[in-house]
Amino acid sequence: MFPILDPARPRHLGIVIADVSGKGISAAILMAFVRPVMRSALDRSGDPVAALELTNRILVDERRTGLFVTVLAGVLSLDTGVLTFANAGHEMPLLVPGDGSPPRWIEGGGPLVGMFGRLNLTAETLTIHPGDRLLLYTDGIADAASADGARFGSDRFARLAGGTSDEAAQETTTAIIDSVLAFQGAGEPADDLALLVLRRLPEGG
């Protein structure tokens, strides 16, 4: 997350979570290339769709590697709680309402970055109300496996997230990551784990 440095958009926060399709040194190098490009594009435009299209075009034209990147990028208004975002092949965000209603997946998305010449994404909007929290994550969480091969899974993840609705964002993050690691036990990690929790404080909180 980073502040959008544009006087026309005061108190707006840029949000990006991404994951490379491969592993190893090549994947790490690709992510190191994509990260500053994506940040600069979102900071300059304040438009998640435009930022993803620019990043995709640069990747397709200059970094043909056979690897692709899933990216969810957004701009959050800290005053209204409105998140404008676009999803290029990344995991669906999970919204945990502050009113105690069940968690729900936020659908929508398009091709991975670096796969095609154009992404043709559509901007989505979501209001994070007081008390709500939005969870952004990589597939290493749902794909985590126990020693006997059982999968952590999206349903378990959603139930766990829903049970932390009264906790601070950092406590939610710690509880979920600790649960995934405990589930894995001595099992081989399926992938890296990344989790970002956005929580809008309740009124008067």
Buried (B, 14 or more C-beta within 10 A) or exposed (E): EEEBEEEEBEEBBBBBBBBBBBEEEEBEBBBEBBBEBBBEBBBBBBBBBBBBBBBBBBBBEEBEBEBBBBBBBBBBBEEEBBBBBBBBBBBBBBBBBBEEEEBBEBEBBBBBBBBEEEBEBEBBEBEBBBBBBBBBBBBBBBBBBBEEEEEBBBEBBBEBBBBBBEBEBEEBBBBBBEBBEEBBEEBEEBBEBBBBBBBBEEEEE
